[in-house]
Amino acid sequence: MVYNPIKVDLKALERQVGAAERKSGWAETQWFPTSVEDVGQGITKTAIDRGAAVVLAAGGDGTVRAVAEALRGTKVPIALVPSGTGNLLARNLNLTLTNQVESIGAAFTGTDRMIDLGVATIVRENDDTEEHAFLVMAGLGLDAKMIALTNPKLKKAVGWLAYLDAGMRALPDLKPVRLRYSIDGESERVTSVHTIIVGNCGALPGGILLIPDAKPDDGMLDIAALRPSGPFGWLKVWNKVTWENGVLRKSALGRSIIDLTADVKDVLYATGKDLKMTVDTPQEFQLDGDEFGEAKSVHAWVDPGALAVKVPA
């Protein structure tokens, strides 16, 4: 068990895990708390070295991402015990967000579902590079700036709604970013966007389906570029991702309405296995809802079937 001590009720967690392991005939679980120095990668590798058959991750999206990064390619499955604000991967895999007993039970009695991982190489202004995995979405521009401006106290109080507050504060200073990009090795193109998001999954809290066709196990990445124009540009973007993607797409009638209406050019979609993008001036970058500083270029690609996730049998 890799857990964030700030996010979980440790006594309750120990009690529930103990009951599940005894019922299933498993050995005693080893416990590893995260810290500022090690948010999950190092202790997960230690757990693997000690012979862990499953690694449970209890914490926010950052803890889950760090554990998954260390499990990449090992075939040791991750079991999700949602304990954060967004619980993005569990949400996109249609796993329970509130039933902790069910989540823990899946670790001991569930089956393995293989999903893809996104991988991003980040290049800093001084040419330093970092490589990180992501499970749900990576973003450059507004969404990353919004995450960087999010008030931690407000986030703790109202959850994901704190991101909307940060977004409203980010908009006045936001300008389009000139982006050079190449998908799957094709010739480089140039465009201007307010934000570009690379998705392995597409759903966000609040019923927002940002990337409707994204699937976590299709061997592809889905790319969304937000480029609002005119006085009602952001309203069109909001209508696209909430009403059209989040409501109309769920029914046959709704999809027929979408087919009859003009496509919104303020939100553009593309797919690919490999994306290289470079900006003229370094921009904020995020992975699965955590800020990762500024990047002048990012190389993102998909690692198909790189992670096993425990799901209920």
C-alpha positions, -999 to +999 in steps of 0.1 A: +000+000+000+014+033-011-006+061+006-006+098+010-009+103+048-026+137+043-054+123+021-064+091+039-079+079+072-050+055+080-067+036+108-098+029+087-076+019+057-055-005+078-087-021+092-103-025+058-071-038+041-065-062+070-100-077+067-097-081+029-062-098+031-073-122+057-105-131+039-086-137+006-057-156+022-030-131+013+001-123+033+003-092+054+003-059+034+034-037+036+027+000+040+047+029+024+037+065+031+045+092+005+064+123+014+075+156-002+108+139-011+092+107-026+057+112-039+054+075-048+080+064-075+108+054-051+087+036-026+068+017-053+101+005-067+111-007-032+078-025-030+084-042-063+119-052-052+104-068-021+082-090-042+049-071-042+022-088-063-001-058-063+005-022-053-025-003-039-025+035-044-044+055-019-042+093-024-049+119-050-042+118-087-006+127-081+000+096-059-017+074-085+004+089-113+036+084-094+028+048-086+018+040-122+050+056-134+071+032-113+049+002-123+052+010-160+061-022-179+065-043-148+032-062-152+027-057-114-009-043-112-020-011-095-052-011-074-069+022-070-083+034-036-097+068-046-089+094-019-084+127-037-103+155-054-105+143-090-098+106-089-094+109-126-083+074-136-109+056-115-135+080-130-125+072-165-124+034-158-159+036-143-146+023-109-162+033-076-152+067-063-167+063-029-169+027-018-134+021-003-143-015+007-151-023-029-119-007-041-097-026-017-116-059-024-107-055-061-070-055-052-073-090-037-100-106-058-102-086-090-089-091-125-062-072-144-072-047-171-043-036-193-043+001-202-020+025-220+003+050-204+011+084-219+048+094-216+061+130-218+096+142-222+097+178-209+124+202-221+131+232-199+143+266-209+178+257-199+176+225-220+173+202-189+149+173-197+126+152-176+105+121-185+072+113-168+042+091-173+006+103-173-026+083-170-053+107-181-042+141-196-011+163-201-017+199-209+003+230-221-012+265-217-044+276-200-052+243-182-017+241-168-018+278-158-052+272-142-037+243-121-007+264-111-030+292-098-054+269-079-057+278-042-049+247-021-072+258+007-101+264-017-095+231-034-096+213+000-129+231+008-148+228-025-129+202-045-125+204-083-146+237-083-115+255-072-101+250-107-129+271-121-119+299-097-083+296-109-094+296-145-113+328-142-082+344-127-060+331-155-082+343-184-075+381-182-038+376-188-041+347-213-029+352-248-027+327-277+005+306-278+023+301-311+028+264-314+049+243-337+039+207-337+043+173-355+020+143-352+034+108-359+065+122-376+046+142-402+059+176-414+059+203-387+029+227-387+023+260-370-008+271-351-019+294-323-038+279-293-048+289-258-042+254-246-034+220-260-043+188-241-029+153-248-053+127-235-051+090-227-086+094-212-112+121-218-135+126-187-131+153-160-152+159-128-185+176-131-197+157-162-171+174-184-162+151-213-132+171-227-121+145-252-151+123-261-134+096-282-104+090-259-100+054-247-074+042-222-066+010-241-067+019-278-030+024-283-036+061-293-034+095-278-062+120-284-053+157-288-076+186-281-066+222-290-087+251-275-085+282-297-115+304-289-121+333-312-144+363-310-163+377-279-182+344-274-152+321-280-149+307-245-187+303-243-185+281-274-157+260-258-177+256-226-208+246-245-188+221-266-172+202-236-202+204-212-234+203-232-224+187-265-198+162-252-212+157-218-249+155-226-259+152-262-233+125-270-249+101-245-280+095-266-287+086-303-310+117-306-283+139-291-257+125-315-280+132-345-284+168-333-246+171-332-243+158-368-268+185-379-251+214-363-220+232-375-188+220-360-172+243-334-139+255-348-129+268-313-122+232-302-101+210-326-094+173-322-067+150-336-053+115-328-019+100-330+007+079-312+034+105-310+033+143-306+061+168-306+053+204-298+075+235-293+065+270-281+082+303-287+082+312-250+081+286-222+046+277-210+031+261-179+028+223-182+007+198-162+003+161-159-029+145-145-038+177-127-004+185-111+017+214-122+051+205-137+066+240-142+073+256-176+083+238-207+097+251-240+090+218-258+073+185-250+075+151-267+045+130-258+039+094-269+018+064-260+032+033-244+005+007-253-007-018-226+021-006-202+000-007-170-022-034-154-051-021-133-071-042-108-108-040-115-137-060-099-140-095-113 
